[in-house]
């Protein structure tokens, strides 16, 4: 992983803010799913977020790509980083707790390391990465529960769907590095969301039918939150935090999201997580911290 840089108080604040925004997105998605179908929920997310980001790009007068190759890369990125994972995770949330979804979401970094090691020669698996990956997988296994691995019910399927979503995120990370490195990040995000909009809006119409317009206030607020704030706004904030904190410190965001999502699930929807799910997250967090070398550096500094 990239070396960490020291964090200013402003960087810490924006890192915590990003974690809180993304942590709350799991609850807002679940609230929206009480009234609207999965495909429609995802279509709302990518469509409105794309509009907001393109408005930002136009106001900032950022250069817009004009080649078919770049737009094709954006379409694939929209499929891997939005359409597939958003849909799988939203469907999974119908059957598992908000907090548990966020725990599995943290496994994205584990799969990301494995995919990058396969695709790129400069992303080899060092000993600390191997140890971190193995501990992280152990945490995921504990969180799922051994009993759920031996039976095939709707809850097991939902957990596996969320995990498949994290694999898609991991594939998207390597795809972005291979094909979209020359774009301004905000333009890349807008192009990606445009690609996913072109996929999800027709799918939503085909599977769910025309979107319902007379929605409850809670649903409208939930959609507005996860589309405008937790997607468009969060992408813009993400790049600010990345510039200030570095990619290594963004690992902390992955971990901070989970307690936010768990707490909101408990307070708003009365959800409870089993001790084994919490134990699984503890193992997963340990694996992630070993993966980025943070624990090893602390051990080396200790007398």
DOSE-462882 format. One line per 4 residues: for each residue z negated, y, x negated of C-alpha. Coordinates in steps of 0.05 Angstrom, whole numbers, plus 5000, padded with zeros to 4 digits. Each point is the difference from the previous one (the first is absolute). Example, Ala and Ser with C-alpha at 12.3 -4.5 7.8 and 13.67 -1.06 7.14 Angstrom:
4844 4910 4754  5013 5069 4973 $
//
This chain:
5000 5000 5000  5007 5072 4979  4941 5030 4965  4953 5040 5043 $
4990 5075 4991  4937 5038 5014  4994 5026 5071  4984 5072 5018 $
4957 5015 5060  5063 5021 5037  5035 4934 4983  4939 4961 5024 $
5000 5039 5065  5074 4989 5013  4994 4926 4980  4943 4992 5050 $
5039 5039 5053  5061 4955 4991  4956 4938 5005  4968 5027 5064 $
5068 5017 5031  5029 4931 4985  4935 4965 5019  5001 5033 5069 $
5073 4981 5010  4981 4928 5014  4957 5022 5058  5052 5048 5028 $
5053 4946 4999  4954 4952 5036  4985 5053 5053  5074 5012 5012 $
5013 4925 5006  4955 4999 5061  5056 5034 5039  5066 4995 4962 $
5035 4938 4970  5002 4986 4926  5073 5018 4987  4994 5065 5038 $
4936 5018 4963  5035 4990 4933  5062 5037 5023  4957 5060 5018 $
4967 4997 4932  5063 5002 4958  5042 5046 5045  4950 5057 5004 $
4979 4993 4928  5073 5003 4978  5011 5065 5039  4939 5032 4968 $
5020 4980 4930  5071 5024 5008  4974 5067 5025  4958 5003 4936 $
5060 4983 4957  5042 5054 5033  4946 5053 4995  4990 4984 4926 $
5076 4996 4990  4994 4935 4963  5066 4967 4980  5024 4948 5050 $
5035 4937 4973  5073 4994 5018  5021 4931 4975  5006 4937 5042 $
4962 4962 4946  4938 5043 5009  5002 4998 5075  5008 4925 4997 $
4939 4996 4955  4962 5044 5051  5019 4952 5056  4974 4940 4962 $
4938 5039 4981  4989 5018 5073  5005 4926 5018  4952 4976 4945 $
4949 5057 5000  4999 5019 5073  5036 4957 5051  4975 4932 4978 $
4928 5015 4979  4987 5051 5056  5024 4950 5052  4963 4939 4971 $
4935 5038 4992  5003 5032 5068  5013 4932 5033  4943 4970 4959 $
4952 5054 5024  5009 4976 5070  4960 4937 4981  4956 5018 4941 $
4951 5057 4986  5020 5068 4973  4955 4992 4940  5027 4931 4983 $
5071 5027 5002  4980 5053 4949  4969 4947 4955  5064 4961 4999 $
5039 5064 4989  4962 5009 4934  5034 4937 4974  5064 5040 4993 $
4982 5015 4928  4991 4926 4985  5069 4982 5025  5029 5062 4968 $
4978 4977 4931  5031 4931 5011  5066 5027 5026  5006 5051 4944 $
4985 4946 4948  5057 4958 5028  5050 5058 5005  4985 5044 4939 $
4994 4978 4928  4950 5056 4984  4952 4979 5055  4976 4934 4969 $
4936 4966 5024  4946 5017 4948  4936 4959 5000  4960 5052 5039 $
5056 5004 5052  5001 4924 5008  4924 4999 5009  5004 5059 5049 $
5055 4966 5040  4962 4934 5004  4935 5034 5022  5039 5042 5050 $
5033 4938 5030  4931 4968 5004  4976 5060 5039  5058 4996 5049 $
4987 4926 5010  4927 5012 5014  5016 5058 5048  5048 4956 5039 $
4951 4942 5002  5015 4930 4978  4995 4976 5071  5056 5047 5020 $
5045 4971 4946  4994 4930 5030  5017 5019 5072  5059 5035 5031 $
4978 5048 5055  5018 5071 5018  4945 5030 4957  5024 4961 4939 $
5071 5023 5014  4978 5072 5006  4964 4997 4933  5061 4970 4966 $
5044 5053 5032  4959 5055 4970  5002 4966 4932  5075 4993 5005 $
5001 5075 5012  4965 5011 4934  5052 4956 4965  5054 5044 5030 $
4964 5062 4973  4999 4967 4931  5075 4986 5003  5011 5072 5021 $
4963 5026 4939  5046 4962 4952  5061 5019 5040  4981 5074 4997 $
4992 4997 4924  5067 4965 4992  5042 5043 5046  4966 5066 5018 $
4968 5027 4937  5047 5060 4995  4982 5030 5067  4947 5052 5014 $
4943 4959 5032  4999 5041 5064  5076 4990 5008  4992 4925 4986 $
4945 4996 5053  5043 5037 5051  5060 4956 4984  4958 4937 5006 $
4972 5021 5067  5070 5017 5024  5021 4929 4981  4942 4969 5037 $
5015 5045 5061  5071 4974 5002  4971 4930 5002  4940 5008 5046 $
5026 5046 5055  5057 4954 5021  4953 4939 4994  4948 5034 5043 $
5051 5016 5054  5028 4929 4997  4933 4964 5001  4953 5047 5037 $
5049 5040 5042  5000 5076 5007  4935 5031 4976  4948 5018 5052 $
4991 5076 5005  4939 5003 5045  4947 4980 4949  4925 5008 5000 $
4973 5057 4958  4966 4952 4952  5066 4965 4987  5037 5065 4988 $
4946 5024 4951  5001 4932 4965  5076 5001 4992  4998 5072 4976 $
4946 4983 4949  5031 4938 4969  5071 5029 5000  4989 5072 4980 $
4935 5000 4961  4992 4928 4974  5074 4991 4983  5037 5065 4988 $
4939 5041 4978  4970 4942 4961  5064 4990 4960  5000 5073 4979 $
4926 4997 4982  5011 4934 4963  5048 5033 4951  4951 5057 4988 $
4945 4951 4985  5047 4959 4956  5015 5061 4958  4926 5019 4993 $
4967 4932 4994  5053 4953 4972  5024 4934 5028  4941 4962 4971 $
4948 5040 5037  5039 4991 5065  4973 4929 4998  4935 5031 5024 $
5036 5024 5063  5018 4928 5016  4926 4982 4999  4973 5062 5035 $
5046 4989 5060  4964 4936 5019  4929 5027 5014  5032 5057 5040 $
5039 4951 5043  4941 4953 5009  4953 5056 5020  5048 5030 5051 $
5014 4931 5029  4926 4989 5010  4985 5070 5028  5060 5007 5046 $
5019 4930 5021  4935 4962 4989  5032 4952 4950  4959 4956 4955 $
5022 4966 4936  4973 4933 4977  4959 4998 4935  5056 4959 4969 $
5050 5056 5013  4955 5049 4964  4989 4951 4944  5075 4991 4995 $
5009 5075 4993  4947 5003 4945  5039 4947 4961  5066 5035 5013 $
4971 5067 4977  4974 4967 4936  5069 4970 4988  5033 5068 5009 $
4952 5035 4952  5012 4946 4948  5074 5004 5013  5004 5074 4981 $
4954 4990 4940  4944 5045 5026  4944 4949 4993  5023 4977 4931 $
5000 5072 4974  4929 5010 5026  4978 4935 4966  5030 5023 4934 $
4964 5066 5004  4932 4969 5015  4954 4990 4939 $
//
